[in-house]
Amino acid sequence: MNGHTKLRMKKKNSEKLGQLPISKLLIQQAVPASIGILVMSLNILVDSIFVGNWIGPIAIAAINVVLPVSFFIAAIGMSVGIGGSSVLSRALGESNYEKAIRVFGNQTALTLLITLTLVAFGLWFANPLVEAFGGKGAIFTPAKAYYKIVLYGVPILALSMMGNTVIRAEGKPKFAMIAMIVPSITNLFLDYLLINIFDLDMVGAGWATTISYICCFVTIIYFFVFKSELRLKLEHLKFKLNILKEIGALGSITLTRQGVISIVYLILNNVMVDIEGEWAVACYAIVSRLLMFALFPITGITQGFLPIAGYNYGAKSYGRVKEVIYKAIIYASIIGLSVLGLLFAFPTFIAKLFLAENDPSQLAINTQILAEVPRAIRYVFLASPIIAIQLIGSAYFQAIGKALPAFLLSLSKQGFFLIPLLLILPKTYGVVGVWVAFPIADLLATLVTAFFLHREIKKHLIPKIAKS
């Protein structure tokens, strides 16, 4: 039985990506993705609230120092997953099962090889890396304790992130959502147990995070053993150069974007320490948690958009591709406007969640943070209603396999605009310069993405629709 026959004999959920109405399909894909991201974001948010209340604001700053390193290594799994899943979605749309399973095997082997190498490097150079990312003064000791424990679990997280994108590419977003919920619940429970009950401070926070990664990985493994269309065998792990090139070309987009985000963390942690000290790093840590959490529905729509656009482009259903672009942008923009309204209404209440009001030893630093964070929230999220254009626009080029424009557009906000602004504005405007850099970068990136997306639709997509 050849791969094509095998694929046809399977009743595949992936086929619905080319059959169901776009609005219904986008909701089916985006809602589970959004819920999964919500739970993971809530996990990070509540984790920070627990740490801030039970250990102190310096501990929040310490975690913020570690995040760029651990996130970058974990982002390798995400980038290999998203890059490979773009290839995989189009392969499924073309009914090419053999290519799909080979892509999955190469994704798995590549993620393992790179992440294990980087973790070994990260552990060997622990001290200089922690210091380089802003772990200075009182922040260094708790940051290093957290860093070393979390790094052990990062390869597991990378494999989980890679596997999650493949699950979504198979058209099974609900299980992908479950896989994201499991570690979040586990982490919150272990935070309470290890930090509050056993009083393990940063060591407890680190082990809670690492054990939650393992729980996520077990859930992902269960899916691929018992529920997946893709039956991975040892032979599929053997590298194929042509597949690696496709994965690398598209995956480098996500990896570079995440790498640039890590550089943003590095710059901001150091800028904040130099301008105001440890309390300013804690302010940015709170704002960065909100950036992960508040925009979860827009991220969910973007993740839901990717397999729909990729599958239908592979199946040559170009009218459906155009429809999903516009509907994804409209839905996400409405949500962005709603998020902005909520954040403008309750910034002080949000800031207070992270601080222990009854701890007199933290009173001075808490007062400084509470005075600054509401202003930061209002500035940083100012452009929320328009960011859907930049996210969906760059995701579209990634979904259809056009690596270069996807790469450049995905870098536009952080790489081309935000980093230069962060290096320039704080020198004149101090902390306020940091906050206003975010909406300016969002606006500029949105304008650039809108231009290229409109041109791509007009020059290439619409003519294909006319011919089909």
QUINOR-V239038 format. One line per field, one symbol per residue. ss: DSSP state (~ for helix, > for strand, _ for the rest). burial: + if it has 9 or more other ideal C-beta (glycine too) atoms within 8 Angstrom, else -. A space follows every 10 residues. Layout:
ss=???
burial=???
This chain:
ss=__~~~~~~~_ __~~~~~~__ _~~~~~~~~~ ~~~~~~~~~~ ~~~~~~~~~~ ~~~~__~~~~ ~~~~~~~~~~ ~~~~~~~~~~ ~~~~~~~~~~ ~~~___~~~~ ~~~~~~~~~~ ~~~~~~~~~~ ~~~~_~~~~~ ~~______~~ ~~~~~~~~~~ ~~~~~~~~~~ ~~~~~~~~~_ __~~~~~~~~ ~~~~~~~~~~ ~~~~~~~___ ~~~~~~~~~~ ~~~~~~~~~~ ~~~~~~____ ___~~~~___ ~~~~~~~~~~ ~~~~~~~~~~ ~~~~~~~~~~ ~~~~~__~~~ ~~~~~~~~~~ ~~~~_~~~~~ ~~~~~~~~~~ ~~~~___~~~ ~~~~~~~~~~ ~~~~~~~~~~ ~~~~~_~~~~ ~~~______~ ~~~~~~~~~~ ~~~~~~~~~~ ___~~~~~~~ ~~~~~~~~~_ __~~~~~~~~ ~~~~~~~~~~ ~~~~~~~~~_ ~~~~~~~~~~ ~~~~~~~~~~ ~~~~~~~~~~ ~~~~~~~_
burial=--++-++--- -+-+-+++-- -+--++-+++ ++++++++++ ++++++++++ ++--++++++ ++++++++++ ++++++++++ ++++++++++ +++--++-++ ++++++++++ ++-+++-++- -++--+--++ +-+++---++ -+++++++++ +-++++++++ ++++++++++ +++-++++++ ++++++++-+ ++++++---+ ++++++++++ +++++++-++ ++++---+++ -+---++-+- --++-+++++ ++++++++++ ++++++++++ +++-+--+++ ++++++++++ ++++++++++ ++++++++++ +++++-++-+ +++++-+++- +++-+++-++ -++---+--+ ++-+++--+- -+--++-+++ -+++++++++ ++++++++++ ++++++++++ +++-+++-++ +++++++++- ++-+++---+ ++++++++++ ++++++-+++ -++--++--- ++-++---
